[in-house]
Amino acid sequence: MSDDLSVKILEELAALRRTTEGFEAKQEELRLSLQSEIRQSGEELRQSLRSEIRQSGDDLRQSLRSEILQSGDDLRLSLQSEIRLVAQELGAKVDDSRREFGVITEGLRSEIQQVAEGVILNGERIDRFQAETAREFAEVRSMFRFSHAELERRLRTVEDSSESHETRLRRLESAASH
């Protein structure tokens, strides 16, 4: 009877050992898979963010260039029109025309000053956008670090549990052999 019980205990221990070995293999496979997925996700996110940042910057630059060129063209057309008008009236009203031209020039200076201030404001907007994008990228990087640390903690818990099972198995084997 005692031999039957010893045989059953040894069979149970052997089954428990096979199960533990299966858990260890599965654990390693999951750990490697998770590491691979984390790396791949991180790289994809980095590439995506870089691409979006570059595209946003390119789009903004192109939009600003277009607006500046259009403003310059509009300003040139307006100026040309005014100059033609002044030239037609110049014959009879030289003094009046000079005063008018001075007023127009001041208006143009004001408009040019406004365009220059707009360009400066747009540069500041770009700087703020870049700073916010860098901050958000740092936040995403921090989230990945936290997620990675949490996965590492969970993996250690599984490994510790596996070691505990191994220890129990050894004790049972030791007790069964005595």
mmCIF file of the C-alpha atoms, coordinates in Angstrom:
data_MODEL
# 
_entry.id   MODEL 
# 
loop_
_atom_site.group_PDB 
_atom_site.id 
_atom_site.type_symbol 
_atom_site.label_atom_id 
_atom_site.label_alt_id 
_atom_site.label_comp_id 
_atom_site.label_asym_id 
_atom_site.label_entity_id 
_atom_site.label_seq_id 
_atom_site.pdbx_PDB_ins_code 
_atom_site.Cartn_x 
_atom_site.Cartn_y 
_atom_site.Cartn_z 
_atom_site.occupancy 
_atom_site.B_iso_or_equiv 
_atom_site.pdbx_formal_charge 
_atom_site.auth_seq_id 
_atom_site.auth_comp_id 
_atom_site.auth_asym_id 
_atom_site.auth_atom_id 
_atom_site.pdbx_PDB_model_num 
ATOM 1   C CA . MET A 1 1   ? 0.000  0.000   0.000   1.00 0.00 ? 1   MET A CA 1 
ATOM 2   C CA . SER A 1 2   ? 2.840  2.341   0.960   1.00 0.00 ? 2   SER A CA 1 
ATOM 3   C CA . ASP A 1 3   ? 4.577  1.533   -2.349  1.00 0.00 ? 3   ASP A CA 1 
ATOM 4   C CA . ASP A 1 4   ? 1.394  2.402   -4.254  1.00 0.00 ? 4   ASP A CA 1 
ATOM 5   C CA . LEU A 1 5   ? 1.190  5.708   -2.435  1.00 0.00 ? 5   LEU A CA 1 
ATOM 6   C CA . SER A 1 6   ? 4.875  6.434   -3.182  1.00 0.00 ? 6   SER A CA 1 
ATOM 7   C CA . VAL A 1 7   ? 4.335  5.600   -6.852  1.00 0.00 ? 7   VAL A CA 1 
ATOM 8   C CA . LYS A 1 8   ? 1.281  7.886   -6.996  1.00 0.00 ? 8   LYS A CA 1 
ATOM 9   C CA . ILE A 1 9   ? 3.180  10.712  -5.313  1.00 0.00 ? 9   ILE A CA 1 
ATOM 10  C CA . LEU A 1 10  ? 6.092  10.280  -7.721  1.00 0.00 ? 10  LEU A CA 1 
ATOM 11  C CA . GLU A 1 11  ? 3.698  10.259  -10.678 1.00 0.00 ? 11  GLU A CA 1 
ATOM 12  C CA . GLU A 1 12  ? 2.025  13.433  -9.356  1.00 0.00 ? 12  GLU A CA 1 
ATOM 13  C CA . LEU A 1 13  ? 5.430  15.026  -8.864  1.00 0.00 ? 13  LEU A CA 1 
ATOM 14  C CA . ALA A 1 14  ? 6.468  14.094  -12.393 1.00 0.00 ? 14  ALA A CA 1 
ATOM 15  C CA . ALA A 1 15  ? 3.216  15.545  -13.752 1.00 0.00 ? 15  ALA A CA 1 
ATOM 16  C CA . LEU A 1 16  ? 3.714  18.690  -11.661 1.00 0.00 ? 16  LEU A CA 1 
ATOM 17  C CA . ARG A 1 17  ? 7.291  19.005  -12.975 1.00 0.00 ? 17  ARG A CA 1 
ATOM 18  C CA . ARG A 1 18  ? 6.107  18.694  -16.592 1.00 0.00 ? 18  ARG A CA 1 
ATOM 19  C CA . THR A 1 19  ? 3.476  21.342  -15.925 1.00 0.00 ? 19  THR A CA 1 
ATOM 20  C CA . THR A 1 20  ? 6.066  23.645  -14.350 1.00 0.00 ? 20  THR A CA 1 
ATOM 21  C CA . GLU A 1 21  ? 8.414  23.143  -17.293 1.00 0.00 ? 21  GLU A CA 1 
ATOM 22  C CA . GLY A 1 22  ? 5.545  23.957  -19.628 1.00 0.00 ? 22  GLY A CA 1 
ATOM 23  C CA . PHE A 1 23  ? 4.844  27.122  -17.616 1.00 0.00 ? 23  PHE A CA 1 
ATOM 24  C CA . GLU A 1 24  ? 8.484  28.155  -17.798 1.00 0.00 ? 24  GLU A CA 1 
ATOM 25  C CA . ALA A 1 25  ? 8.627  27.660  -21.543 1.00 0.00 ? 25  ALA A CA 1 
ATOM 26  C CA . LYS A 1 26  ? 5.366  29.573  -22.004 1.00 0.00 ? 26  LYS A CA 1 
ATOM 27  C CA . GLN A 1 27  ? 6.595  32.291  -19.636 1.00 0.00 ? 27  GLN A CA 1 
ATOM 28  C CA . GLU A 1 28  ? 9.802  32.767  -21.633 1.00 0.00 ? 28  GLU A CA 1 
ATOM 29  C CA . GLU A 1 29  ? 7.852  32.785  -24.879 1.00 0.00 ? 29  GLU A CA 1 
ATOM 30  C CA . LEU A 1 30  ? 5.461  35.431  -23.507 1.00 0.00 ? 30  LEU A CA 1 
ATOM 31  C CA . ARG A 1 31  ? 8.330  37.540  -22.167 1.00 0.00 ? 31  ARG A CA 1 
ATOM 32  C CA . LEU A 1 32  ? 10.118 37.494  -25.531 1.00 0.00 ? 32  LEU A CA 1 
ATOM 33  C CA . SER A 1 33  ? 6.884  38.201  -27.368 1.00 0.00 ? 33  SER A CA 1 
ATOM 34  C CA . LEU A 1 34  ? 6.039  41.139  -25.081 1.00 0.00 ? 34  LEU A CA 1 
ATOM 35  C CA . GLN A 1 35  ? 9.527  42.595  -25.435 1.00 0.00 ? 35  GLN A CA 1 
ATOM 36  C CA . SER A 1 36  ? 9.296  42.329  -29.206 1.00 0.00 ? 36  SER A CA 1 
ATOM 37  C CA . GLU A 1 37  ? 5.854  43.928  -29.292 1.00 0.00 ? 37  GLU A CA 1 
ATOM 38  C CA . ILE A 1 38  ? 6.944  46.760  -27.000 1.00 0.00 ? 38  ILE A CA 1 
ATOM 39  C CA . ARG A 1 39  ? 10.001 47.483  -29.120 1.00 0.00 ? 39  ARG A CA 1 
ATOM 40  C CA . GLN A 1 40  ? 8.017  47.351  -32.333 1.00 0.00 ? 40  GLN A CA 1 
ATOM 41  C CA . SER A 1 41  ? 5.239  49.570  -30.949 1.00 0.00 ? 41  SER A CA 1 
ATOM 42  C CA . GLY A 1 42  ? 7.769  52.071  -29.645 1.00 0.00 ? 42  GLY A CA 1 
ATOM 43  C CA . GLU A 1 43  ? 9.564  52.249  -32.979 1.00 0.00 ? 43  GLU A CA 1 
ATOM 44  C CA . GLU A 1 44  ? 6.316  52.570  -34.918 1.00 0.00 ? 44  GLU A CA 1 
ATOM 45  C CA . LEU A 1 45  ? 5.157  55.356  -32.603 1.00 0.00 ? 45  LEU A CA 1 
ATOM 46  C CA . ARG A 1 46  ? 8.495  57.160  -32.894 1.00 0.00 ? 46  ARG A CA 1 
ATOM 47  C CA . GLN A 1 47  ? 8.393  56.937  -36.689 1.00 0.00 ? 47  GLN A CA 1 
ATOM 48  C CA . SER A 1 48  ? 4.772  58.047  -36.800 1.00 0.00 ? 48  SER A CA 1 
ATOM 49  C CA . LEU A 1 49  ? 5.389  61.020  -34.492 1.00 0.00 ? 49  LEU A CA 1 
ATOM 50  C CA . ARG A 1 50  ? 8.470  62.069  -36.410 1.00 0.00 ? 50  ARG A CA 1 
ATOM 51  C CA . SER A 1 51  ? 6.591  61.858  -39.681 1.00 0.00 ? 51  SER A CA 1 
ATOM 52  C CA . GLU A 1 52  ? 3.632  63.815  -38.337 1.00 0.00 ? 52  GLU A CA 1 
ATOM 53  C CA . ILE A 1 53  ? 5.898  66.479  -36.834 1.00 0.00 ? 53  ILE A CA 1 
ATOM 54  C CA . ARG A 1 54  ? 7.839  66.834  -40.070 1.00 0.00 ? 54  ARG A CA 1 
ATOM 55  C CA . GLN A 1 55  ? 4.655  66.953  -42.118 1.00 0.00 ? 55  GLN A CA 1 
ATOM 56  C CA . SER A 1 56  ? 3.079  69.542  -39.793 1.00 0.00 ? 56  SER A CA 1 
ATOM 57  C CA . GLY A 1 57  ? 6.210  71.676  -39.949 1.00 0.00 ? 57  GLY A CA 1 
ATOM 58  C CA . ASP A 1 58  ? 6.391  71.376  -43.738 1.00 0.00 ? 58  ASP A CA 1 
ATOM 59  C CA . ASP A 1 59  ? 2.698  72.202  -44.090 1.00 0.00 ? 59  ASP A CA 1 
ATOM 60  C CA . LEU A 1 60  ? 3.022  75.201  -41.790 1.00 0.00 ? 60  LEU A CA 1 
ATOM 61  C CA . ARG A 1 61  ? 6.113  76.480  -43.627 1.00 0.00 ? 61  ARG A CA 1 
ATOM 62  C CA . GLN A 1 62  ? 4.413  76.053  -46.988 1.00 0.00 ? 62  GLN A CA 1 
ATOM 63  C CA . SER A 1 63  ? 1.273  77.795  -45.760 1.00 0.00 ? 63  SER A CA 1 
ATOM 64  C CA . LEU A 1 64  ? 3.283  80.700  -44.341 1.00 0.00 ? 64  LEU A CA 1 
ATOM 65  C CA . ARG A 1 65  ? 5.314  81.054  -47.523 1.00 0.00 ? 65  ARG A CA 1 
ATOM 66  C CA . SER A 1 66  ? 2.178  81.047  -49.593 1.00 0.00 ? 66  SER A CA 1 
ATOM 67  C CA . GLU A 1 67  ? 0.499  83.653  -47.392 1.00 0.00 ? 67  GLU A CA 1 
ATOM 68  C CA . ILE A 1 68  ? 3.580  85.873  -47.371 1.00 0.00 ? 68  ILE A CA 1 
ATOM 69  C CA . LEU A 1 69  ? 3.960  85.631  -51.152 1.00 0.00 ? 69  LEU A CA 1 
ATOM 70  C CA . GLN A 1 70  ? 0.266  86.387  -51.643 1.00 0.00 ? 70  GLN A CA 1 
ATOM 71  C CA . SER A 1 71  ? 0.477  89.355  -49.259 1.00 0.00 ? 71  SER A CA 1 
ATOM 72  C CA . GLY A 1 72  ? 3.520  90.604  -51.147 1.00 0.00 ? 72  GLY A CA 1 
ATOM 73  C CA . ASP A 1 73  ? 1.758  90.240  -54.499 1.00 0.00 ? 73  ASP A CA 1 
ATOM 74  C CA . ASP A 1 74  ? -1.350 91.986  -53.177 1.00 0.00 ? 74  ASP A CA 1 
ATOM 75  C CA . LEU A 1 75  ? 0.774  94.738  -51.710 1.00 0.00 ? 75  LEU A CA 1 
ATOM 76  C CA . ARG A 1 76  ? 2.681  95.160  -54.974 1.00 0.00 ? 76  ARG A CA 1 
ATOM 77  C CA . LEU A 1 77  ? -0.546 95.357  -56.972 1.00 0.00 ? 77  LEU A CA 1 
ATOM 78  C CA . SER A 1 78  ? -1.987 97.907  -54.573 1.00 0.00 ? 78  SER A CA 1 
ATOM 79  C CA . LEU A 1 79  ? 1.178  99.973  -54.695 1.00 0.00 ? 79  LEU A CA 1 
ATOM 80  C CA . GLN A 1 80  ? 1.355  99.883  -58.483 1.00 0.00 ? 80  GLN A CA 1 
ATOM 81  C CA . SER A 1 81  ? -2.224 101.086 -58.723 1.00 0.00 ? 81  SER A CA 1 
ATOM 82  C CA . GLU A 1 82  ? -1.597 103.948 -56.326 1.00 0.00 ? 82  GLU A CA 1 
ATOM 83  C CA . ILE A 1 83  ? 1.577  104.996 -58.144 1.00 0.00 ? 83  ILE A CA 1 
ATOM 84  C CA . ARG A 1 84  ? -0.235 105.102 -61.510 1.00 0.00 ? 84  ARG A CA 1 
ATOM 85  C CA . LEU A 1 85  ? -2.959 107.254 -59.995 1.00 0.00 ? 85  LEU A CA 1 
ATOM 86  C CA . VAL A 1 86  ? -0.423 109.649 -58.500 1.00 0.00 ? 86  VAL A CA 1 
ATOM 87  C CA . ALA A 1 87  ? 1.496  109.841 -61.789 1.00 0.00 ? 87  ALA A CA 1 
ATOM 88  C CA . GLN A 1 88  ? -1.664 110.896 -63.688 1.00 0.00 ? 88  GLN A CA 1 
ATOM 89  C CA . GLU A 1 89  ? -2.396 113.689 -61.210 1.00 0.00 ? 89  GLU A CA 1 
ATOM 90  C CA . LEU A 1 90  ? 1.258  114.739 -60.961 1.00 0.00 ? 90  LEU A CA 1 
ATOM 91  C CA . GLY A 1 91  ? 1.207  117.158 -63.856 1.00 0.00 ? 91  GLY A CA 1 
ATOM 92  C CA . ALA A 1 92  ? -1.116 119.700 -62.204 1.00 0.00 ? 92  ALA A CA 1 
ATOM 93  C CA . LYS A 1 93  ? -0.683 118.915 -58.526 1.00 0.00 ? 93  LYS A CA 1 
ATOM 94  C CA . VAL A 1 94  ? 2.985  118.165 -57.834 1.00 0.00 ? 94  VAL A CA 1 
ATOM 95  C CA . ASP A 1 95  ? 2.907  119.440 -54.253 1.00 0.00 ? 95  ASP A CA 1 
ATOM 96  C CA . ASP A 1 96  ? -0.423 117.791 -53.460 1.00 0.00 ? 96  ASP A CA 1 
ATOM 97  C CA . SER A 1 97  ? 0.786  114.556 -55.025 1.00 0.00 ? 97  SER A CA 1 
ATOM 98  C CA . ARG A 1 98  ? 3.948  114.584 -52.917 1.00 0.00 ? 98  ARG A CA 1 
ATOM 99  C CA . ARG A 1 99  ? 1.881  114.917 -49.745 1.00 0.00 ? 99  ARG A CA 1 
ATOM 100 C CA . GLU A 1 100 ? -0.452 112.144 -50.901 1.00 0.00 ? 100 GLU A CA 1 
ATOM 101 C CA . PHE A 1 101 ? 2.485  109.919 -51.746 1.00 0.00 ? 101 PHE A CA 1 
ATOM 102 C CA . GLY A 1 102 ? 3.892  110.509 -48.259 1.00 0.00 ? 102 GLY A CA 1 
ATOM 103 C CA . VAL A 1 103 ? 0.582  109.420 -46.726 1.00 0.00 ? 103 VAL A CA 1 
ATOM 104 C CA . ILE A 1 104 ? 0.448  106.333 -48.918 1.00 0.00 ? 104 ILE A CA 1 
ATOM 105 C CA . THR A 1 105 ? 4.051  105.500 -48.050 1.00 0.00 ? 105 THR A CA 1 
ATOM 106 C CA . GLU A 1 106 ? 3.265  105.717 -44.346 1.00 0.00 ? 106 GLU A CA 1 
ATOM 107 C CA . GLY A 1 107 ? 0.284  103.408 -44.868 1.00 0.00 ? 107 GLY A CA 1 
ATOM 108 C CA . LEU A 1 108 ? 2.489  100.964 -46.714 1.00 0.00 ? 108 LEU A CA 1 
ATOM 109 C CA . ARG A 1 109 ? 5.072  101.123 -43.956 1.00 0.00 ? 109 ARG A CA 1 
ATOM 110 C CA . SER A 1 110 ? 2.358  100.332 -41.464 1.00 0.00 ? 110 SER A CA 1 
ATOM 111 C CA . GLU A 1 111 ? 1.169  97.393  -43.567 1.00 0.00 ? 111 GLU A CA 1 
ATOM 112 C CA . ILE A 1 112 ? 4.717  96.148  -44.012 1.00 0.00 ? 112 ILE A CA 1 
ATOM 113 C CA . GLN A 1 113 ? 5.244  96.500  -40.263 1.00 0.00 ? 113 GLN A CA 1 
ATOM 114 C CA . GLN A 1 114 ? 2.062  94.482  -39.694 1.00 0.00 ? 114 GLN A CA 1 
ATOM 115 C CA . VAL A 1 115 ? 3.278  91.771  -42.086 1.00 0.00 ? 115 VAL A CA 1 
ATOM 116 C CA . ALA A 1 116 ? 6.666  91.711  -40.310 1.00 0.00 ? 116 ALA A CA 1 
ATOM 117 C CA . GLU A 1 117 ? 4.917  91.411  -36.943 1.00 0.00 ? 117 GLU A CA 1 
ATOM 118 C CA . GLY A 1 118 ? 2.782  88.602  -38.386 1.00 0.00 ? 118 GLY A CA 1 
ATOM 119 C CA . VAL A 1 119 ? 5.908  86.790  -39.509 1.00 0.00 ? 119 VAL A CA 1 
ATOM 120 C CA . ILE A 1 120 ? 7.399  87.168  -36.021 1.00 0.00 ? 120 ILE A CA 1 
ATOM 121 C CA . LEU A 1 121 ? 4.177  85.887  -34.429 1.00 0.00 ? 121 LEU A CA 1 
ATOM 122 C CA . ASN A 1 122 ? 4.157  82.920  -36.783 1.00 0.00 ? 122 ASN A CA 1 
ATOM 123 C CA . GLY A 1 123 ? 7.748  82.157  -35.808 1.00 0.00 ? 123 GLY A CA 1 
ATOM 124 C CA . GLU A 1 124 ? 6.723  82.227  -32.160 1.00 0.00 ? 124 GLU A CA 1 
ATOM 125 C CA . ARG A 1 125 ? 3.811  79.916  -32.939 1.00 0.00 ? 125 ARG A CA 1 
ATOM 126 C CA . ILE A 1 126 ? 6.184  77.501  -34.621 1.00 0.00 ? 126 ILE A CA 1 
ATOM 127 C CA . ASP A 1 127 ? 8.484  77.642  -31.570 1.00 0.00 ? 127 ASP A CA 1 
ATOM 128 C CA . ARG A 1 128 ? 5.546  76.925  -29.225 1.00 0.00 ? 128 ARG A CA 1 
ATOM 129 C CA . PHE A 1 129 ? 4.387  74.091  -31.485 1.00 0.00 ? 129 PHE A CA 1 
ATOM 130 C CA . GLN A 1 130 ? 7.858  72.551  -31.459 1.00 0.00 ? 130 GLN A CA 1 
ATOM 131 C CA . ALA A 1 131 ? 8.121  72.889  -27.671 1.00 0.00 ? 131 ALA A CA 1 
ATOM 132 C CA . GLU A 1 132 ? 4.698  71.323  -27.138 1.00 0.00 ? 132 GLU A CA 1 
ATOM 133 C CA . THR A 1 133 ? 5.495  68.519  -29.567 1.00 0.00 ? 133 THR A CA 1 
ATOM 134 C CA . ALA A 1 134 ? 8.751  67.818  -27.728 1.00 0.00 ? 134 ALA A CA 1 
ATOM 135 C CA . ARG A 1 135 ? 6.880  67.813  -24.400 1.00 0.00 ? 135 ARG A CA 1 
ATOM 136 C CA . GLU A 1 136 ? 4.225  65.443  -25.735 1.00 0.00 ? 136 GLU A CA 1 
ATOM 137 C CA . PHE A 1 137 ? 6.913  63.162  -27.167 1.00 0.00 ? 137 PHE A CA 1 
ATOM 138 C CA . ALA A 1 138 ? 8.585  63.115  -23.747 1.00 0.00 ? 138 ALA A CA 1 
ATOM 139 C CA . GLU A 1 139 ? 5.239  62.206  -22.160 1.00 0.00 ? 139 GLU A CA 1 
ATOM 140 C CA . VAL A 1 140 ? 4.769  59.339  -24.619 1.00 0.00 ? 140 VAL A CA 1 
ATOM 141 C CA . ARG A 1 141 ? 8.311  58.150  -23.892 1.00 0.00 ? 141 ARG A CA 1 
ATOM 142 C CA . SER A 1 142 ? 7.549  58.306  -20.151 1.00 0.00 ? 142 SER A CA 1 
ATOM 143 C CA . MET A 1 143 ? 4.361  56.299  -20.636 1.00 0.00 ? 143 MET A CA 1 
ATOM 144 C CA . PHE A 1 144 ? 6.349  53.637  -22.475 1.00 0.00 ? 144 PHE A CA 1 
ATOM 145 C CA . ARG A 1 145 ? 8.887  53.504  -19.662 1.00 0.00 ? 145 ARG A CA 1 
ATOM 146 C CA . PHE A 1 146 ? 6.101  53.085  -17.089 1.00 0.00 ? 146 PHE A CA 1 
ATOM 147 C CA . SER A 1 147 ? 4.380  50.406  -19.198 1.00 0.00 ? 147 SER A CA 1 
ATOM 148 C CA . HIS A 1 148 ? 7.679  48.599  -19.683 1.00 0.00 ? 148 HIS A CA 1 
ATOM 149 C CA . ALA A 1 149 ? 8.412  48.758  -15.928 1.00 0.00 ? 149 ALA A CA 1 
ATOM 150 C CA . GLU A 1 150 ? 4.935  47.382  -15.140 1.00 0.00 ? 150 GLU A CA 1 
ATOM 151 C CA . LEU A 1 151 ? 5.435  44.502  -17.580 1.00 0.00 ? 151 LEU A CA 1 
ATOM 152 C CA . GLU A 1 152 ? 8.832  43.761  -16.052 1.00 0.00 ? 152 GLU A CA 1 
ATOM 153 C CA . ARG A 1 153 ? 7.236  43.730  -12.562 1.00 0.00 ? 153 ARG A CA 1 
ATOM 154 C CA . ARG A 1 154 ? 4.526  41.325  -13.716 1.00 0.00 ? 154 ARG A CA 1 
ATOM 155 C CA . LEU A 1 155 ? 7.111  39.106  -15.374 1.00 0.00 ? 155 LEU A CA 1 
ATOM 156 C CA . ARG A 1 156 ? 9.148  39.012  -12.148 1.00 0.00 ? 156 ARG A CA 1 
ATOM 157 C CA . THR A 1 157 ? 5.988  38.026  -10.245 1.00 0.00 ? 157 THR A CA 1 
ATOM 158 C CA . VAL A 1 158 ? 5.406  35.133  -12.645 1.00 0.00 ? 158 VAL A CA 1 
ATOM 159 C CA . GLU A 1 159 ? 9.062  34.097  -12.367 1.00 0.00 ? 159 GLU A CA 1 
ATOM 160 C CA . ASP A 1 160 ? 8.923  34.236  -8.555  1.00 0.00 ? 160 ASP A CA 1 
ATOM 161 C CA . SER A 1 161 ? 5.738  32.159  -8.601  1.00 0.00 ? 161 SER A CA 1 
ATOM 162 C CA . SER A 1 162 ? 7.444  29.648  -10.883 1.00 0.00 ? 162 SER A CA 1 
ATOM 163 C CA . GLU A 1 163 ? 10.429 29.448  -8.520  1.00 0.00 ? 163 GLU A CA 1 
ATOM 164 C CA . SER A 1 164 ? 8.034  28.891  -5.606  1.00 0.00 ? 164 SER A CA 1 
ATOM 165 C CA . HIS A 1 165 ? 6.435  25.988  -7.509  1.00 0.00 ? 165 HIS A CA 1 
ATOM 166 C CA . GLU A 1 166 ? 9.878  24.537  -8.198  1.00 0.00 ? 166 GLU A CA 1 
ATOM 167 C CA . THR A 1 167 ? 10.771 24.747  -4.512  1.00 0.00 ? 167 THR A CA 1 
ATOM 168 C CA . ARG A 1 168 ? 7.516  23.059  -3.519  1.00 0.00 ? 168 ARG A CA 1 
ATOM 169 C CA . LEU A 1 169 ? 8.100  20.362  -6.104  1.00 0.00 ? 169 LEU A CA 1 
ATOM 170 C CA . ARG A 1 170 ? 11.593 19.690  -4.784  1.00 0.00 ? 170 ARG A CA 1 
ATOM 171 C CA . ARG A 1 171 ? 10.266 19.461  -1.217  1.00 0.00 ? 171 ARG A CA 1 
ATOM 172 C CA . LEU A 1 172 ? 7.548  17.060  -2.278  1.00 0.00 ? 172 LEU A CA 1 
ATOM 173 C CA . GLU A 1 173 ? 10.048 14.935  -4.194  1.00 0.00 ? 173 GLU A CA 1 
ATOM 174 C CA . SER A 1 174 ? 12.387 14.980  -1.233  1.00 0.00 ? 174 SER A CA 1 
ATOM 175 C CA . ALA A 1 175 ? 9.563  14.043  1.165   1.00 0.00 ? 175 ALA A CA 1 
ATOM 176 C CA . ALA A 1 176 ? 8.339  11.302  -1.168  1.00 0.00 ? 176 ALA A CA 1 
ATOM 177 C CA . SER A 1 177 ? 11.790 9.751   -1.507  1.00 0.00 ? 177 SER A CA 1 
ATOM 178 C CA . HIS A 1 178 ? 12.202 9.460   2.290   1.00 0.00 ? 178 HIS A CA 1 
# 
